[in-house]
Amino acid sequence: MPIYQVSSVDSDKLVLGNAKVERAASALATFSNLGAGTVTNWDHLTEQYTSQAGNAPDPVEGVASETVTVAFELLEFDASVLSAISGSLVSASTSSSLETIHAGGNADTTISRSAFRFTNTRVINSNTVETILTVYYATTDAGPSFQLKSDNDTDPVMIMPVAITGKLDTSRAAGQQLYVLTHDVEA
């Protein structure tokens, strides 16, 4: 017989579905919609330090650094989107019949940082509820990647996995430099 950890689950607090993925030059700039995606992993990582002076009874502990990593999968192929998220690693061109991505020879290129926003929207009891994650200052961890699938695959949609790492945006107030996560609460 199962042992239940809680007596009930508040289904209004569950976050279901995919997200709209957006990117901007900074969190204060206008965000561009990169299309539909699925967040597959989100981690707030801290590196701690411990320091103890000579005869002190207790060590001093603190945070040496903080980062946030977000792994997500884009569902729509768009050369300009892949160029935008790459942080200057690839360039894109589009004609009336062809989208092209160019890459390589970027050894001296500084990867530009961007702000990323992931918005999950759903309807609960006829109300629109959003969960929004905004990473203020991030770069992609690698260039575009995808695997072609068989047309007969049970899920033939080709996904493009992307991972970003956010670092502290020191222009923001302490305690608010890495990301913000908001979730609408029903009144």
FIZARO-552590 format. One record per atom (N, C-alpha, C): residue number from 1; residue in one letter; x, y negated, z. Coordinates in steps of 0.05 Angstrom, whole numbers. Layout:
ATOM:NUM:a:X:Y:Z
...
//
This chain:
ATOM:1:m:17:23:0
ATOM:1:m:0:0:0
ATOM:1:m:18:-25:0
ATOM:2:p:12:-44:-17
ATOM:2:p:29:-68:-19
ATOM:2:p:26:-86:6
ATOM:3:i:48:-100:12
ATOM:3:i:48:-120:33
ATOM:3:i:49:-147:19
ATOM:4:y:29:-163:23
ATOM:4:y:28:-189:9
ATOM:4:y:43:-210:26
ATOM:5:q:59:-226:12
ATOM:5:q:75:-246:25
ATOM:5:q:59:-270:33
ATOM:6:v:38:-276:18
ATOM:6:v:20:-299:24
ATOM:6:v:-8:-289:19
ATOM:7:s:-27:-303:32
ATOM:7:s:-55:-294:30
ATOM:7:s:-68:-303:3
ATOM:8:s:-57:-324:-9
ATOM:8:s:-68:-333:-35
ATOM:8:s:-48:-349:-49
ATOM:9:v:-52:-352:-75
ATOM:9:v:-34:-369:-92
ATOM:9:v:-52:-391:-103
ATOM:10:d:-42:-416:-101
ATOM:10:d:-56:-439:-111
ATOM:10:d:-50:-441:-141
ATOM:11:s:-68:-431:-158
ATOM:11:s:-63:-431:-187
ATOM:11:s:-59:-458:-199
ATOM:12:d:-69:-479:-185
ATOM:12:d:-65:-506:-195
ATOM:12:d:-35:-515:-193
ATOM:13:k:-19:-501:-178
ATOM:13:k:9:-509:-175
ATOM:13:k:27:-492:-192
ATOM:14:l:16:-474:-207
ATOM:14:l:33:-458:-226
ATOM:14:l:38:-475:-251
ATOM:15:v:63:-473:-261
ATOM:15:v:70:-487:-285
ATOM:15:v:72:-466:-307
ATOM:16:l:54:-468:-327
ATOM:16:l:52:-448:-348
ATOM:16:l:58:-460:-375
ATOM:17:g:69:-444:-393
ATOM:17:g:72:-453:-420
ATOM:17:g:99:-465:-427
ATOM:18:n:99:-477:-451
ATOM:18:n:124:-488:-461
ATOM:18:n:125:-518:-455
ATOM:19:a:144:-532:-469
ATOM:19:a:148:-560:-463
ATOM:19:a:153:-575:-489
ATOM:20:k:147:-601:-488
ATOM:20:k:156:-619:-509
ATOM:20:k:185:-627:-500
ATOM:21:v:204:-625:-519
ATOM:21:v:232:-631:-513
ATOM:21:v:237:-659:-526
ATOM:22:e:249:-677:-510
ATOM:22:e:255:-704:-520
ATOM:22:e:284:-711:-513
ATOM:23:r:295:-730:-529
ATOM:23:r:322:-739:-524
ATOM:23:r:323:-769:-529
ATOM:24:a:340:-783:-513
ATOM:24:a:345:-812:-517
ATOM:24:a:374:-818:-511
ATOM:25:a:384:-840:-521
ATOM:25:a:411:-848:-516
ATOM:25:a:416:-852:-486
ATOM:26:s:396:-861:-471
ATOM:26:s:397:-864:-442
ATOM:26:s:369:-860:-432
ATOM:27:a:366:-857:-406
ATOM:27:a:340:-853:-394
ATOM:27:a:322:-879:-396
ATOM:28:l:335:-901:-401
ATOM:28:l:320:-927:-404
ATOM:28:l:312:-932:-433
ATOM:29:a:323:-916:-452
ATOM:29:a:317:-920:-480
ATOM:29:a:291:-905:-488
ATOM:30:t:282:-909:-512
ATOM:30:t:259:-895:-522
ATOM:30:t:266:-866:-529
ATOM:31:f:250:-847:-519
ATOM:31:f:255:-819:-524
ATOM:31:f:244:-811:-551
ATOM:32:s:259:-793:-565
ATOM:32:s:250:-782:-591
ATOM:32:s:241:-754:-586
ATOM:33:n:219:-747:-598
ATOM:33:n:207:-720:-595
ATOM:33:n:224:-700:-612
ATOM:34:l:236:-680:-600
ATOM:34:l:251:-660:-614
ATOM:34:l:234:-635:-621
ATOM:35:g:210:-634:-612
ATOM:35:g:192:-612:-618
ATOM:35:g:186:-595:-594
ATOM:36:a:173:-572:-600
ATOM:36:a:165:-553:-580
ATOM:36:a:189:-536:-571
ATOM:37:g:189:-530:-546
ATOM:37:g:210:-513:-535
ATOM:37:g:202:-499:-510
ATOM:38:t:218:-480:-501
ATOM:38:t:213:-466:-477
ATOM:38:t:238:-468:-459
ATOM:39:v:234:-478:-434
ATOM:39:v:256:-479:-416
ATOM:39:v:260:-451:-404
ATOM:40:t:284:-440:-408
ATOM:40:t:289:-413:-399
ATOM:40:t:305:-412:-373
ATOM:41:n:318:-434:-366
ATOM:41:n:334:-434:-341
ATOM:41:n:339:-463:-333
ATOM:42:w:337:-468:-308
ATOM:42:w:343:-495:-297
ATOM:42:w:357:-491:-270
ATOM:43:d:381:-502:-267
ATOM:43:d:397:-499:-243
ATOM:43:d:408:-525:-234
ATOM:44:h:405:-532:-209
ATOM:44:h:418:-555:-196
ATOM:44:h:442:-542:-181
ATOM:45:l:466:-548:-190
ATOM:45:l:490:-535:-179
ATOM:45:l:506:-555:-163
ATOM:46:t:515:-546:-140
ATOM:46:t:532:-563:-123
ATOM:46:t:559:-548:-118
ATOM:47:e:580:-564:-117
ATOM:47:e:606:-553:-108
ATOM:47:e:611:-566:-81
ATOM:48:q:614:-550:-61
ATOM:48:q:618:-561:-34
ATOM:48:q:648:-563:-27
ATOM:49:y:653:-580:-8
ATOM:49:y:680:-581:3
ATOM:49:y:678:-578:34
ATOM:50:t:700:-569:45
ATOM:50:t:703:-568:74
ATOM:50:t:730:-580:81
ATOM:51:s:730:-597:101
ATOM:51:s:754:-610:109
ATOM:51:s:755:-610:140
ATOM:52:q:778:-601:150
ATOM:52:q:781:-601:179
ATOM:52:q:808:-613:187
ATOM:53:a:807:-634:202
ATOM:53:a:831:-647:211
ATOM:53:a:844:-632:234
ATOM:54:g:870:-629:233
ATOM:54:g:886:-616:253
ATOM:54:g:872:-602:276
ATOM:55:n:865:-616:297
ATOM:55:n:853:-604:321
ATOM:55:n:823:-608:323
ATOM:56:a:810:-618:303
ATOM:56:a:782:-623:304
ATOM:56:a:766:-597:309
ATOM:57:p:746:-599:326
ATOM:57:p:731:-574:332
ATOM:57:p:713:-564:309
ATOM:58:d:702:-582:294
ATOM:58:d:683:-573:272
ATOM:58:d:693:-584:246
ATOM:59:p:691:-568:225
ATOM:59:p:699:-578:198
ATOM:59:p:677:-597:188
ATOM:60:v:686:-616:171
ATOM:60:v:668:-634:158
ATOM:60:v:661:-621:131
ATOM:61:e:635:-619:126
ATOM:61:e:626:-607:101
ATOM:61:e:611:-627:84
ATOM:62:g:613:-625:58
ATOM:62:g:600:-644:40
ATOM:62:g:598:-633:12
ATOM:63:v:589:-650:-5
ATOM:63:v:585:-643:-34
ATOM:63:v:607:-656:-50
ATOM:64:a:624:-640:-63
ATOM:64:a:645:-650:-80
ATOM:64:a:635:-659:-107
ATOM:65:s:616:-644:-118
ATOM:65:s:605:-651:-144
ATOM:65:s:577:-638:-148
ATOM:66:e:561:-650:-165
ATOM:66:e:535:-639:-171
ATOM:66:e:531:-639:-201
ATOM:67:t:519:-619:-212
ATOM:67:t:511:-618:-240
ATOM:67:t:483:-605:-242
ATOM:68:v:470:-609:-264
ATOM:68:v:446:-594:-269
ATOM:68:v:449:-582:-297
ATOM:69:t:442:-556:-300
ATOM:69:t:442:-544:-326
ATOM:69:t:414:-536:-333
ATOM:70:v:407:-540:-358
ATOM:70:v:381:-532:-369
ATOM:70:v:386:-517:-395
ATOM:71:a:376:-493:-395
ATOM:71:a:376:-477:-420
ATOM:71:a:348:-477:-431
ATOM:72:f:346:-481:-457
ATOM:72:f:320:-481:-469
ATOM:72:f:322:-471:-498
ATOM:73:e:299:-465:-509
ATOM:73:e:298:-454:-536
ATOM:73:e:280:-473:-553
ATOM:74:l:291:-483:-575
ATOM:74:l:274:-499:-593
ATOM:74:l:261:-480:-612
ATOM:75:l:237:-486:-620
ATOM:75:l:221:-468:-637
ATOM:75:l:219:-477:-666
ATOM:76:e:225:-503:-671
ATOM:76:e:221:-514:-698
ATOM:76:e:248:-522:-710
ATOM:77:f:254:-513:-734
ATOM:77:f:279:-520:-747
ATOM:77:f:276:-548:-760
ATOM:78:d:294:-565:-751
ATOM:78:d:295:-592:-762
ATOM:78:d:324:-601:-761
ATOM:79:a:336:-606:-784
ATOM:79:a:365:-613:-784
ATOM:79:a:371:-638:-768
ATOM:80:s:353:-658:-769
ATOM:80:s:358:-683:-754
ATOM:80:s:357:-678:-724
ATOM:81:v:340:-660:-716
ATOM:81:v:338:-653:-687
ATOM:81:v:363:-639:-678
ATOM:82:l:373:-620:-693
ATOM:82:l:397:-606:-686
ATOM:82:l:421:-625:-685
ATOM:83:s:421:-644:-703
ATOM:83:s:442:-665:-703
ATOM:83:s:440:-682:-678
ATOM:84:a:416:-690:-671
ATOM:84:a:412:-707:-647
ATOM:84:a:421:-694:-621
ATOM:85:i:414:-668:-618
ATOM:85:i:421:-656:-593
ATOM:85:i:450:-648:-591
ATOM:86:s:464:-648:-614
ATOM:86:s:492:-638:-614
ATOM:86:s:512:-658:-602
ATOM:87:g:503:-683:-599
ATOM:87:g:521:-703:-587
ATOM:87:g:544:-711:-606
ATOM:88:s:538:-713:-632
ATOM:88:s:557:-721:-653
ATOM:88:s:574:-698:-664
ATOM:89:l:569:-673:-656
ATOM:89:l:584:-650:-666
ATOM:89:l:576:-643:-694
ATOM:90:v:551:-647:-701
ATOM:90:v:542:-641:-728
ATOM:90:v:527:-666:-739
ATOM:91:s:526:-668:-766
ATOM:91:s:510:-689:-778
ATOM:91:s:490:-676:-796
ATOM:92:a:469:-690:-802
ATOM:92:a:447:-679:-818
ATOM:92:a:440:-698:-841
ATOM:93:s:431:-686:-863
ATOM:93:s:420:-702:-885
ATOM:93:s:395:-688:-895
ATOM:94:t:377:-703:-904
ATOM:94:t:351:-692:-913
ATOM:94:t:344:-705:-940
ATOM:95:s:336:-689:-959
ATOM:95:s:325:-699:-984
ATOM:95:s:296:-690:-985
ATOM:96:s:283:-694:-1008
ATOM:96:s:255:-687:-1010
ATOM:96:s:251:-656:-1009
ATOM:97:s:272:-641:-1015
ATOM:97:s:269:-612:-1016
ATOM:97:s:290:-596:-1000
ATOM:98:l:308:-610:-985
ATOM:98:l:330:-596:-972
ATOM:98:l:338:-610:-947
ATOM:99:e:341:-594:-925
ATOM:99:e:353:-605:-900
ATOM:99:e:381:-592:-898
ATOM:100:t:401:-608:-892
ATOM:100:t:428:-598:-891
ATOM:100:t:442:-607:-865
ATOM:101:i:457:-588:-853
ATOM:101:i:473:-594:-829
ATOM:101:i:502:-591:-837
ATOM:102:h:518:-611:-830
ATOM:102:h:547:-610:-835
ATOM:102:h:561:-609:-808
ATOM:103:a:582:-592:-806
ATOM:103:a:597:-590:-781
ATOM:103:a:626:-584:-787
ATOM:104:g:643:-589:-767
ATOM:104:g:671:-581:-768
ATOM:104:g:689:-605:-770
ATOM:105:g:714:-602:-759
ATOM:105:g:734:-624:-761
ATOM:105:g:729:-645:-740
ATOM:106:n:717:-638:-718
ATOM:106:n:710:-658:-697
ATOM:106:n:728:-658:-673
ATOM:107:a:753:-649:-677
ATOM:107:a:771:-647:-654
ATOM:107:a:775:-672:-639
ATOM:108:d:774:-695:-652
ATOM:108:d:778:-721:-638
ATOM:108:d:752:-735:-632
ATOM:109:t:730:-722:-636
ATOM:109:t:704:-735:-632
ATOM:109:t:696:-733:-602
ATOM:110:t:688:-755:-591
ATOM:110:t:678:-756:-564
ATOM:110:t:648:-748:-565
ATOM:111:i:641:-728:-550
ATOM:111:i:613:-719:-549
ATOM:111:i:597:-740:-535
ATOM:112:s:577:-750:-549
ATOM:112:s:560:-771:-537
ATOM:112:s:540:-759:-517
ATOM:113:r:537:-773:-495
ATOM:113:r:518:-764:-475
ATOM:113:r:490:-775:-481
ATOM:114:s:470:-760:-472
ATOM:114:s:442:-767:-477
ATOM:114:s:426:-762:-453
ATOM:115:a:402:-773:-452
ATOM:115:a:382:-765:-432
ATOM:115:a:363:-746:-446
ATOM:116:f:355:-725:-431
ATOM:116:f:336:-706:-441
ATOM:116:f:311:-705:-423
ATOM:117:r:288:-701:-436
ATOM:117:r:263:-699:-421
ATOM:117:r:247:-675:-431
ATOM:118:f:237:-660:-412
ATOM:118:f:221:-636:-417
ATOM:118:f:193:-640:-405
ATOM:119:t:172:-640:-421
ATOM:119:t:145:-646:-411
ATOM:119:t:127:-622:-416
ATOM:120:n:117:-611:-395
ATOM:120:n:97:-589:-396
ATOM:120:n:70:-602:-390
ATOM:121:t:51:-598:-408
ATOM:121:t:25:-610:-405
ATOM:121:t:4:-587:-405
ATOM:122:r:-14:-588:-387
ATOM:122:r:-36:-568:-387
ATOM:122:r:-61:-581:-375
ATOM:123:v:-83:-568:-378
ATOM:123:v:-109:-578:-368
ATOM:123:v:-118:-561:-345
ATOM:124:i:-124:-573:-323
ATOM:124:i:-135:-559:-299
ATOM:124:i:-161:-573:-291
ATOM:125:n:-182:-558:-291
ATOM:125:n:-208:-570:-283
ATOM:125:n:-215:-595:-299
ATOM:126:s:-210:-595:-325
ATOM:126:s:-215:-617:-343
ATOM:126:s:-196:-641:-339
ATOM:127:n:-175:-638:-323
ATOM:127:n:-156:-659:-319
ATOM:127:n:-129:-651:-332
ATOM:128:t:-116:-671:-345
ATOM:128:t:-90:-666:-357
ATOM:128:t:-69:-668:-335
ATOM:129:v:-52:-647:-332
ATOM:129:v:-32:-646:-311
ATOM:129:v:-5:-643:-325
ATOM:130:e:15:-658:-317
ATOM:130:e:41:-657:-330
ATOM:130:e:63:-651:-309
ATOM:131:t:82:-634:-317
ATOM:131:t:106:-630:-302
ATOM:131:t:129:-640:-320
ATOM:132:i:144:-659:-310
ATOM:132:i:165:-672:-327
ATOM:132:i:192:-670:-313
ATOM:133:l:211:-660:-328
ATOM:133:l:239:-659:-319
ATOM:133:l:255:-678:-337
ATOM:134:t:268:-698:-325
ATOM:134:t:285:-716:-340
ATOM:134:t:313:-714:-329
ATOM:135:v:332:-707:-347
ATOM:135:v:361:-706:-340
ATOM:135:v:373:-731:-351
ATOM:136:y:385:-748:-334
ATOM:136:y:393:-775:-341
ATOM:136:y:418:-776:-359
ATOM:137:y:437:-758:-356
ATOM:137:y:463:-762:-369
ATOM:137:y:475:-735:-375
ATOM:138:a:470:-725:-400
ATOM:138:a:477:-697:-406
ATOM:138:a:490:-694:-433
ATOM:139:t:504:-672:-436
ATOM:139:t:515:-664:-462
ATOM:139:t:507:-635:-468
ATOM:140:t:506:-628:-493
ATOM:140:t:501:-600:-500
ATOM:140:t:526:-584:-495
ATOM:141:d:523:-559:-487
ATOM:141:d:545:-542:-481
ATOM:141:d:557:-529:-506
ATOM:142:a:543:-529:-528
ATOM:142:a:553:-517:-553
ATOM:142:a:537:-528:-576
ATOM:143:g:547:-523:-600
ATOM:143:g:533:-531:-624
ATOM:143:g:508:-514:-630
ATOM:144:p:494:-519:-652
ATOM:144:p:470:-504:-659
ATOM:144:p:476:-474:-661
ATOM:145:s:456:-459:-653
ATOM:145:s:458:-430:-653
ATOM:145:s:431:-418:-659
ATOM:146:f:430:-397:-674
ATOM:146:f:405:-382:-679
ATOM:146:f:411:-355:-690
ATOM:147:q:391:-338:-688
ATOM:147:q:393:-311:-700
ATOM:147:q:369:-307:-718
ATOM:148:l:374:-299:-742
ATOM:148:l:352:-294:-761
ATOM:148:l:338:-268:-753
ATOM:149:k:312:-268:-755
ATOM:149:k:296:-244:-748
ATOM:149:k:283:-232:-773
ATOM:150:s:275:-208:-770
ATOM:150:s:260:-194:-791
ATOM:150:s:233:-206:-793
ATOM:151:d:223:-208:-818
ATOM:151:d:196:-218:-822
ATOM:151:d:175:-199:-809
ATOM:152:n:184:-174:-804
ATOM:152:n:166:-154:-792
ATOM:152:n:169:-152:-762
ATOM:153:d:186:-169:-750
ATOM:153:d:190:-168:-721
ATOM:153:d:163:-174:-707
ATOM:154:t:159:-163:-683
ATOM:154:t:134:-168:-669
ATOM:154:t:131:-198:-662
ATOM:155:d:154:-212:-660
ATOM:155:d:154:-241:-656
ATOM:155:d:174:-253:-676
ATOM:156:p:166:-258:-701
ATOM:156:p:185:-266:-721
ATOM:156:p:195:-295:-720
ATOM:157:v:186:-310:-700
ATOM:157:v:194:-338:-698
ATOM:157:v:223:-339:-690
ATOM:158:m:240:-353:-705
ATOM:158:m:268:-355:-699
ATOM:158:m:272:-378:-679
ATOM:159:i:284:-372:-656
ATOM:159:i:288:-392:-636
ATOM:159:i:317:-402:-638
ATOM:160:m:321:-427:-629
ATOM:160:m:348:-438:-628
ATOM:160:m:355:-445:-599
ATOM:161:p:371:-428:-586
ATOM:161:p:378:-433:-558
ATOM:161:p:397:-457:-556
ATOM:162:v:392:-473:-535
ATOM:162:v:408:-496:-529
ATOM:162:v:412:-497:-499
ATOM:163:a:436:-506:-491
ATOM:163:a:441:-510:-462
ATOM:163:a:453:-537:-459
ATOM:164:i:444:-552:-438
ATOM:164:i:456:-578:-432
ATOM:164:i:466:-578:-404
ATOM:165:t:486:-594:-399
ATOM:165:t:496:-599:-372
ATOM:165:t:494:-628:-366
ATOM:166:g:480:-634:-344
ATOM:166:g:477:-662:-335
ATOM:166:g:497:-668:-313
ATOM:167:k:508:-691:-315
ATOM:167:k:527:-701:-294
ATOM:167:k:515:-726:-282
ATOM:168:l:527:-735:-260
ATOM:168:l:516:-759:-246
ATOM:168:l:518:-784:-264
ATOM:169:d:496:-799:-264
ATOM:169:d:495:-825:-278
ATOM:169:d:499:-845:-256
ATOM:170:t:524:-854:-253
ATOM:170:t:532:-871:-230
ATOM:170:t:520:-899:-232
ATOM:171:s:507:-906:-254
ATOM:171:s:493:-932:-256
ATOM:171:s:467:-932:-240
ATOM:172:r:458:-908:-232
ATOM:172:r:433:-905:-217
ATOM:172:r:439:-905:-187
ATOM:173:a:419:-908:-171
ATOM:173:a:422:-908:-141
ATOM:173:a:430:-880:-132
ATOM:174:a:446:-880:-110
ATOM:174:a:455:-855:-98
ATOM:174:a:430:-839:-90
ATOM:175:g:431:-813:-95
ATOM:175:g:409:-795:-90
ATOM:175:g:389:-793:-113
ATOM:176:q:393:-809:-134
ATOM:176:q:376:-809:-157
ATOM:176:q:392:-809:-183
ATOM:177:q:416:-797:-183
ATOM:177:q:434:-800:-206
ATOM:177:q:434:-776:-225
ATOM:178:l:422:-754:-218
ATOM:178:l:424:-730:-234
ATOM:178:l:399:-724:-251
ATOM:179:y:376:-723:-238
ATOM:179:y:351:-717:-253
ATOM:179:y:328:-726:-236
ATOM:180:v:304:-726:-248
ATOM:180:v:279:-730:-234
ATOM:180:v:260:-708:-244
ATOM:181:l:246:-696:-225
ATOM:181:l:226:-676:-231
ATOM:181:l:199:-685:-219
ATOM:182:t:179:-689:-236
ATOM:182:t:153:-698:-226
ATOM:182:t:132:-677:-234
ATOM:183:h:112:-675:-217
ATOM:183:h:90:-656:-223
ATOM:183:h:64:-670:-213
ATOM:184:d:45:-674:-232
ATOM:184:d:20:-686:-224
ATOM:184:d:5:-669:-204
ATOM:185:v:-7:-681:-185
ATOM:185:v:-23:-668:-164
ATOM:185:v:-52:-676:-167
ATOM:186:e:-69:-656:-167
ATOM:186:e:-97:-662:-169
ATOM:186:e:-108:-676:-145
ATOM:187:a:-124:-696:-150
ATOM:187:a:-135:-712:-128
ATOM:187:a:-157:-697:-113
//
